Amino acid sequence: MPQNPHFLPLEQYSENCREGMAIGLMVTFGNLVNKLRKLQINDPGDTLQDMMSSFVRLEIYGFTVQHLRAPVEDFQIIKADQKQLLDKRSALEGLILQKRNRKDEVDERFMLIDKVVTELESPSNVFVMKELQL
């Protein structure tokens, strides 16, 4: 990626410092390009934010970084959406657990009712009930 950095802000430093700082900025640019190529959706948000702040600093020195910034911004949006979806998923899993627990409680009550009905319909209880009706 051809660049035309100007390094004007470095004029306030001695020549030796300027050269070292200029080389450092060029290496930083190259490292960011490599990092961008290897970027994964699992990478922490701090990595993306660090890249964005590095782009701002590089722009000050005349580097063209708009074409690098766009994919990082896209990743930030995707990560924010992913977090939102994971939060929704977690909330839904909690709701499912509550519903399962409620279902288990209802199933236990039905089993108890079935047991009582079975006992009431047993031959000995039917006989007692017939006698009570007489």
Secondary structure as the mmCIF struct_conf table of DSSP 4:
data_model
#
loop_
_struct_conf.conf_type_id
_struct_conf.id
_struct_conf.beg_label_comp_id
_struct_conf.beg_label_asym_id
_struct_conf.beg_label_seq_id
_struct_conf.end_label_comp_id
_struct_conf.end_label_asym_id
_struct_conf.end_label_seq_id
HELX_RH_3T_P HELX_RH_3T_P1 LEU A 8 GLN A 12
BEND BEND1 TYR A 13 TYR A 13
HELX_RH_AL_P HELX_RH_AL_P1 GLU A 15 ARG A 37
TURN_TY1_P TURN_TY1_P1 LYS A 38 LYS A 38
TURN_TY1_P TURN_TY1_P2 ILE A 41 ASN A 42
BEND BEND2 ASP A 43 ASP A 43
HELX_RH_AL_P HELX_RH_AL_P2 GLY A 45 ILE A 60
TURN_TY1_P TURN_TY1_P3 TYR A 61 GLY A 62
HELX_RH_AL_P HELX_RH_AL_P3 GLN A 66 LEU A 120
TURN_TY1_P TURN_TY1_P4 GLU A 121 GLU A 121
BEND BEND3 SER A 122 SER A 122
HELX_RH_AL_P HELX_RH_AL_P4 PRO A 123 GLN A 133
#
